[in-house]
Amino acid sequence: MESEGALRVFDSGEGTYDFFVNIENDHLLAELAKHKETEQINVVQSQYKYGMALLGLAVIQHYLNKEDEKDEEFDISEAVYEYTKVISSVFIPMIQSVGGIGVE
C-alpha cells in the first residue's frame, strides 16, 4: 500500500469484506509524532483504525445500495481506497476536534 493509502478492503466472496488498515500511513505517523505518552499514542491509533473501518463500511454500504446504478466495471475496493486516502490527511484532527465539542 502507498504511504498515503489508509484502508484497503477486499471482497471475501461470501458477502463480507476483509479490511486492512495502513498503520504506516504518512499522515497517521505525523500525528503520532506529536504525542509522547504511550496511552495517547494508543488512543490516536485506535481512533484512526476504527474510524477508517467505519468510513470504509459507509462507502461500501453506499455503493451496495445503489441497485439502479450498478456498473460491472465499478470497483468498490478501489473506491474505498481512494476515499480513505483523500481524507487521511485531515481525519485525526477532525475526529479530535469533533470529540472536543461540548454542549453549549
ChimeraX commands (.cxc) that place a marker at each C-alpha (Angstrom):
marker #1 position 0.00,0.00,0.00 radius 0.5
marker #1 position 1.22,3.52,-0.75 radius 0.5
marker #1 position 2.44,5.60,2.18 radius 0.5
marker #1 position -0.64,7.84,1.84 radius 0.5
marker #1 position -3.03,4.92,1.49 radius 0.5
marker #1 position -5.24,4.44,4.52 radius 0.5
marker #1 position -7.51,1.44,4.01 radius 0.5
marker #1 position -7.85,-1.49,1.63 radius 0.5
marker #1 position -10.89,-3.74,1.55 radius 0.5
marker #1 position -11.22,-7.00,-0.30 radius 0.5
marker #1 position -14.44,-8.82,-1.12 radius 0.5
marker #1 position -14.17,-12.24,0.54 radius 0.5
marker #1 position -16.70,-13.63,-1.91 radius 0.5
marker #1 position -19.03,-14.58,0.93 radius 0.5
marker #1 position -20.89,-11.28,1.20 radius 0.5
marker #1 position -18.26,-9.89,3.58 radius 0.5
marker #1 position -15.15,-7.80,3.22 radius 0.5
marker #1 position -11.68,-8.06,4.73 radius 0.5
marker #1 position -10.27,-4.76,5.99 radius 0.5
marker #1 position -6.59,-3.82,6.06 radius 0.5
marker #1 position -5.72,-0.52,7.76 radius 0.5
marker #1 position -2.36,1.04,6.91 radius 0.5
marker #1 position -0.89,1.92,10.30 radius 0.5
marker #1 position 2.19,3.24,8.49 radius 0.5
marker #1 position 0.19,5.96,6.73 radius 0.5
marker #1 position 2.26,9.17,6.47 radius 0.5
marker #1 position -0.47,11.32,7.99 radius 0.5
marker #1 position -1.02,8.97,10.91 radius 0.5
marker #1 position 2.71,8.78,11.63 radius 0.5
marker #1 position 2.96,12.59,11.57 radius 0.5
marker #1 position 0.09,12.82,14.05 radius 0.5
marker #1 position 1.61,10.17,16.31 radius 0.5
marker #1 position 4.93,12.06,16.35 radius 0.5
marker #1 position 3.13,14.90,18.17 radius 0.5
marker #1 position 2.46,12.65,21.17 radius 0.5
marker #1 position 4.92,11.35,23.74 radius 0.5
marker #1 position 2.72,9.29,26.07 radius 0.5
marker #1 position 2.03,5.69,25.12 radius 0.5
marker #1 position -1.58,5.97,26.22 radius 0.5
marker #1 position -2.24,8.94,23.92 radius 0.5
marker #1 position -0.49,7.20,21.02 radius 0.5
marker #1 position -2.74,4.17,21.54 radius 0.5
marker #1 position -5.83,6.41,21.59 radius 0.5
marker #1 position -4.85,8.10,18.31 radius 0.5
marker #1 position -4.10,4.75,16.66 radius 0.5
marker #1 position -7.48,3.39,17.78 radius 0.5
marker #1 position -9.29,6.49,16.54 radius 0.5
marker #1 position -7.61,6.05,13.19 radius 0.5
marker #1 position -8.20,2.29,12.85 radius 0.5
marker #1 position -11.84,2.26,13.93 radius 0.5
marker #1 position -12.66,5.50,12.14 radius 0.5
marker #1 position -11.19,4.31,8.85 radius 0.5
marker #1 position -13.03,1.00,9.16 radius 0.5
marker #1 position -16.31,2.86,9.74 radius 0.5
marker #1 position -15.63,5.11,6.78 radius 0.5
marker #1 position -14.90,2.06,4.64 radius 0.5
marker #1 position -18.15,0.44,5.74 radius 0.5
marker #1 position -20.06,3.61,4.86 radius 0.5
marker #1 position -18.57,3.70,1.35 radius 0.5
marker #1 position -19.34,0.01,0.79 radius 0.5
marker #1 position -22.91,0.40,2.04 radius 0.5
marker #1 position -23.44,3.47,-0.13 radius 0.5
marker #1 position -22.46,1.67,-3.31 radius 0.5
marker #1 position -24.21,-1.58,-2.48 radius 0.5
marker #1 position -27.47,0.34,-2.00 radius 0.5
marker #1 position -27.26,1.91,-5.46 radius 0.5
marker #1 position -29.08,-1.00,-7.14 radius 0.5
marker #1 position -30.31,1.13,-10.04 radius 0.5
marker #1 position -26.80,2.30,-10.89 radius 0.5
marker #1 position -24.88,-1.00,-10.87 radius 0.5
marker #1 position -21.79,-0.79,-13.05 radius 0.5
marker #1 position -19.96,-4.02,-13.83 radius 0.5
marker #1 position -16.64,-2.19,-14.07 radius 0.5
marker #1 position -17.01,-0.28,-10.78 radius 0.5
marker #1 position -14.61,-1.45,-8.08 radius 0.5
marker #1 position -15.84,-0.84,-4.51 radius 0.5
marker #1 position -12.41,-1.78,-3.15 radius 0.5
marker #1 position -10.75,0.94,-5.22 radius 0.5
marker #1 position -13.41,3.49,-4.22 radius 0.5
marker #1 position -12.80,2.77,-0.53 radius 0.5
marker #1 position -9.05,3.07,-1.05 radius 0.5
marker #1 position -9.33,6.41,-2.85 radius 0.5
marker #1 position -11.86,7.96,-0.42 radius 0.5
marker #1 position -9.86,6.98,2.66 radius 0.5
marker #1 position -6.60,8.11,1.04 radius 0.5
marker #1 position -8.08,11.55,0.40 radius 0.5
marker #1 position -9.47,12.02,3.91 radius 0.5
marker #1 position -6.49,10.57,5.78 radius 0.5
marker #1 position -4.68,13.92,5.89 radius 0.5
marker #1 position -7.45,15.56,7.94 radius 0.5
marker #1 position -9.01,12.55,9.60 radius 0.5
marker #1 position -7.33,12.51,13.05 radius 0.5
marker #1 position -7.51,16.30,13.57 radius 0.5
marker #1 position -11.17,16.19,12.51 radius 0.5
marker #1 position -12.01,13.32,14.89 radius 0.5
marker #1 position -10.24,15.02,17.77 radius 0.5
marker #1 position -11.95,18.36,17.08 radius 0.5
marker #1 position -15.39,16.79,16.95 radius 0.5
marker #1 position -14.63,14.81,20.09 radius 0.5
marker #1 position -13.80,18.01,21.93 radius 0.5
marker #1 position -17.13,19.70,21.20 radius 0.5
marker #1 position -19.23,20.23,24.29 radius 0.5
marker #1 position -22.82,21.18,24.97 radius 0.5
marker #1 position -23.42,24.89,24.58 radius 0.5
marker link #1:1,2 radius 0.2
marker link #1:2,3 radius 0.2
marker link #1:3,4 radius 0.2
marker link #1:4,5 radius 0.2
marker link #1:5,6 radius 0.2
marker link #1:6,7 radius 0.2
marker link #1:7,8 radius 0.2
marker link #1:8,9 radius 0.2
marker link #1:9,10 radius 0.2
marker link #1:10,11 radius 0.2
marker link #1:11,12 radius 0.2
marker link #1:12,13 radius 0.2
marker link #1:13,14 radius 0.2
marker link #1:14,15 radius 0.2
marker link #1:15,16 radius 0.2
marker link #1:16,17 radius 0.2
marker link #1:17,18 radius 0.2
marker link #1:18,19 radius 0.2
marker link #1:19,20 radius 0.2
marker link #1:20,21 radius 0.2
marker link #1:21,22 radius 0.2
marker link #1:22,23 radius 0.2
marker link #1:23,24 radius 0.2
marker link #1:24,25 radius 0.2
marker link #1:25,26 radius 0.2
marker link #1:26,27 radius 0.2
marker link #1:27,28 radius 0.2
marker link #1:28,29 radius 0.2
marker link #1:29,30 radius 0.2
marker link #1:30,31 radius 0.2
marker link #1:31,32 radius 0.2
marker link #1:32,33 radius 0.2
marker link #1:33,34 radius 0.2
marker link #1:34,35 radius 0.2
marker link #1:35,36 radius 0.2
marker link #1:36,37 radius 0.2
marker link #1:37,38 radius 0.2
marker link #1:38,39 radius 0.2
marker link #1:39,40 radius 0.2
marker link #1:40,41 radius 0.2
marker link #1:41,42 radius 0.2
marker link #1:42,43 radius 0.2
marker link #1:43,44 radius 0.2
marker link #1:44,45 radius 0.2
marker link #1:45,46 radius 0.2
marker link #1:46,47 radius 0.2
marker link #1:47,48 radius 0.2
marker link #1:48,49 radius 0.2
marker link #1:49,50 radius 0.2
marker link #1:50,51 radius 0.2
marker link #1:51,52 radius 0.2
marker link #1:52,53 radius 0.2
marker link #1:53,54 radius 0.2
marker link #1:54,55 radius 0.2
marker link #1:55,56 radius 0.2
marker link #1:56,57 radius 0.2
marker link #1:57,58 radius 0.2
marker link #1:58,59 radius 0.2
marker link #1:59,60 radius 0.2
marker link #1:60,61 radius 0.2
marker link #1:61,62 radius 0.2
marker link #1:62,63 radius 0.2
marker link #1:63,64 radius 0.2
marker link #1:64,65 radius 0.2
marker link #1:65,66 radius 0.2
marker link #1:66,67 radius 0.2
marker link #1:67,68 radius 0.2
marker link #1:68,69 radius 0.2
marker link #1:69,70 radius 0.2
marker link #1:70,71 radius 0.2
marker link #1:71,72 radius 0.2
marker link #1:72,73 radius 0.2
marker link #1:73,74 radius 0.2
marker link #1:74,75 radius 0.2
marker link #1:75,76 radius 0.2
marker link #1:76,77 radius 0.2
marker link #1:77,78 radius 0.2
marker link #1:78,79 radius 0.2
marker link #1:79,80 radius 0.2
marker link #1:80,81 radius 0.2
marker link #1:81,82 radius 0.2
marker link #1:82,83 radius 0.2
marker link #1:83,84 radius 0.2
marker link #1:84,85 radius 0.2
marker link #1:85,86 radius 0.2
marker link #1:86,87 radius 0.2
marker link #1:87,88 radius 0.2
marker link #1:88,89 radius 0.2
marker link #1:89,90 radius 0.2
marker link #1:90,91 radius 0.2
marker link #1:91,92 radius 0.2
marker link #1:92,93 radius 0.2
marker link #1:93,94 radius 0.2
marker link #1:94,95 radius 0.2
marker link #1:95,96 radius 0.2
marker link #1:96,97 radius 0.2
marker link #1:97,98 radius 0.2
marker link #1:98,99 radius 0.2
marker link #1:99,100 radius 0.2
marker link #1:100,101 radius 0.2
marker link #1:101,102 radius 0.2
marker link #1:102,103 radius 0.2
marker link #1:103,104 radius 0.2
view
